[in-house]
Amino acid sequence: MNTVTHRPLVPVGRVFWALLRRDLRVARRELPYFLVRTTLQPILFVVVFGYLLPKMNFVQRGYSTALLPGILAISLAFSSIQSVALPMVQDFGFTKEIEDRLLAPASARLIAFEKVVAGVLQGLVAAVFVLPIARLIMGPIAGLTVTDFGSVIAVTLLGATAFSALGLLMGTAIQPQQIGLMFSVIVAPMIFFGCAYYPWQGLSAVPVFKYAVLINPLVYVSEGMRGALTPALPHMPLGFVFLALAFITVVFWIWGLRAFERRAFS
Amino acid sequence: MTTDAAIRTRALRKVYPASGGKPSGIVALEGLDLDVRAGEFFGLLGPNGAGKTTTIGILTTRVRPTSGAASVAGADVVKEPVAVKQRIGVVPQRPNPDRSLTVLENLLFHAAYFGIPSKVALARARQLLEELGLAERGAAKVDEISGGQQQRLMIARALIHEPSVLFLDEPTVGLDPQARLALWEILRGLHAEGRTIVMTTHYMEEADRLCERVAIVDHGRLLALDSPGALKARAPGGTLIELTLDGDPAPVAESARTVPGVLRADVEGAVLRAYAERPGEAIAGLIKLAEQAGRAVTHVALSPPSLETLFMSLTGRRLD
């Protein structure tokens, strides 16, 4: 008679760490491409609107103060989305590569959660990369302070988490063939109407826009960055920003997890 | 935990949701009851669409059953999927390695997911690569190795965490004959180590050569379950004679049963199938009958009793 013996269950933290190490290994290998992909566009924007136009006196000097937090917000948000959504397309592609992780002794929820955490970390890398470059191009920025360090961290983490959760949703709910379309139809409008290039208060000039853009999660990251980095400028109250980002995170996480499980199981 | 059954399914049913305007879903499994003993080499045999892959999918927690129960190595696949995953290794139908990693990394990370310390994992990975003839390819990217090598990588990956139950879904599809024989040898070795192996296949020969017991499934139902030898003994008596005619064989089949030695006769398309104890004698009688009915015989084929002939007698069609 045969006896089936089983090893004890692997602690959840250990599986999580192994999954995260795998994503970090892959991310590190692709770091240069990743940075170019996620930060080139915001940096080019900084060159034109933060350097050239002020030199030509087309925009006021103070514009760079309004621009910098928005540029950080874009880098953070879209590197987070991309680092979760794009690999997911390959993971759930023709051969369903993610299967070796779905067969790991962990729940699907843990595997999805790890993807979001990896997205947050990559978002942070992009933001930290962009900040000094933008500052260098734009020169001294009036009103930029990091005295409220706690708020900076809170906005950054919450923003990255919200957008990583959105990346989970996009990467699993959208068909692989349509991922390119997703970037032009969803991501591009999000950037332009995300209050990244102008403060939200400025939209009072066009009230319809001022309230319509509130469905755009990027607005809260941009305004949160303003509140934390350039508090002298008009910005949304930080408390409201935190609340909105937390709400958005929960909604995208629940929705994204459901989409992930639908793809993972049949 | 100790148990004698490695796998148990009861009234297992799976209906895939309707899609593309079809009102009802696709029934993949229709009440499957299976028991696989610990240490057994078990085969699931059936044509494409028989429900084999769905069965493996449910047992490996990736497909959720519509109803019924299934347990693997003592753990329920629906209620304790994590415990099941801890105890199984899976070789999928199509190799699905992690393409962002190298060959060796595929093994090391998979081991890490199972909590195996990195030193132990490295030693085991090197040994598996050696045994599977991949020792030189450890640093290669997955895309740089051949399909057969990827298949062997999948076997190494399924083994690195030393599972008690190993699932292989059509592991030899797409392999050349030499690679197929090499894989058979590997599987025999794993079985000799005492591992439970469940393999799906639509190759009769494979099931016959490797498995201790074979379940024949079709349309999501279990048609027969026994050792290959016992199943072959259950094949309808004697040799299968297949006559291809230049017209409808139905009128010939009617009277074929009166030919001395013929036990049974059916029709599929232009082929008349008869099972006979003394094939030489029966063939002559059948050809004469066909001529009397105004049909010419265009092809004759004989098959000795086999899983193949059993399958055909159970389902009325060929396996592939």
Chai-1 contact restraints between the chains, C-beta under 6 A:
chainA,res_idxA,chainB,res_idxB,connection_type,confidence,min_distance_angstrom,max_distance_angstrom,comment,restraint_id
A,N2,B,A38,contact,1.0,0.0,6.0,A-B,restraint_1
A,N2,B,G39,contact,1.0,0.0,6.0,A-B,restraint_2
A,T3,B,T2,contact,1.0,0.0,6.0,A-B,restraint_3
A,V4,B,T3,contact,1.0,0.0,6.0,A-B,restraint_4
A,V4,B,A38,contact,1.0,0.0,6.0,A-B,restraint_5
A,V4,B,A73,contact,1.0,0.0,6.0,A-B,restraint_6
A,V4,B,S164,contact,1.0,0.0,6.0,A-B,restraint_7
A,H6,B,R87,contact,1.0,0.0,6.0,A-B,restraint_8
A,L9,B,Q86,contact,1.0,0.0,6.0,A-B,restraint_9
A,V10,B,G115,contact,1.0,0.0,6.0,A-B,restraint_10
A,R14,B,G115,contact,1.0,0.0,6.0,A-B,restraint_11
A,V15,B,Y113,contact,1.0,0.0,6.0,A-B,restraint_12
A,A18,B,A112,contact,1.0,0.0,6.0,A-B,restraint_13
A,A18,B,Y113,contact,1.0,0.0,6.0,A-B,restraint_14
A,R22,B,F109,contact,1.0,0.0,6.0,A-B,restraint_15
A,V26,B,S100,contact,1.0,0.0,6.0,A-B,restraint_16
A,T95,B,R94,contact,1.0,0.0,6.0,A-B,restraint_17
A,T95,B,N96,contact,1.0,0.0,6.0,A-B,restraint_18
A,K96,B,N96,contact,1.0,0.0,6.0,A-B,restraint_19
A,E97,B,N96,contact,1.0,0.0,6.0,A-B,restraint_20
A,E97,B,D98,contact,1.0,0.0,6.0,A-B,restraint_21
A,E97,B,R99,contact,1.0,0.0,6.0,A-B,restraint_22
A,E99,B,N96,contact,1.0,0.0,6.0,A-B,restraint_23
A,D100,B,D98,contact,1.0,0.0,6.0,A-B,restraint_24
A,D100,B,H110,contact,1.0,0.0,6.0,A-B,restraint_25
A,L103,B,K85,contact,1.0,0.0,6.0,A-B,restraint_26
A,L103,B,V90,contact,1.0,0.0,6.0,A-B,restraint_27
A,A104,B,Y113,contact,1.0,0.0,6.0,A-B,restraint_28
A,P105,B,V82,contact,1.0,0.0,6.0,A-B,restraint_29
A,P105,B,K85,contact,1.0,0.0,6.0,A-B,restraint_30
A,P105,B,Q86,contact,1.0,0.0,6.0,A-B,restraint_31
A,F265,B,R64,contact,1.0,0.0,6.0,A-B,restraint_32
A,S266,B,V63,contact,1.0,0.0,6.0,A-B,restraint_33
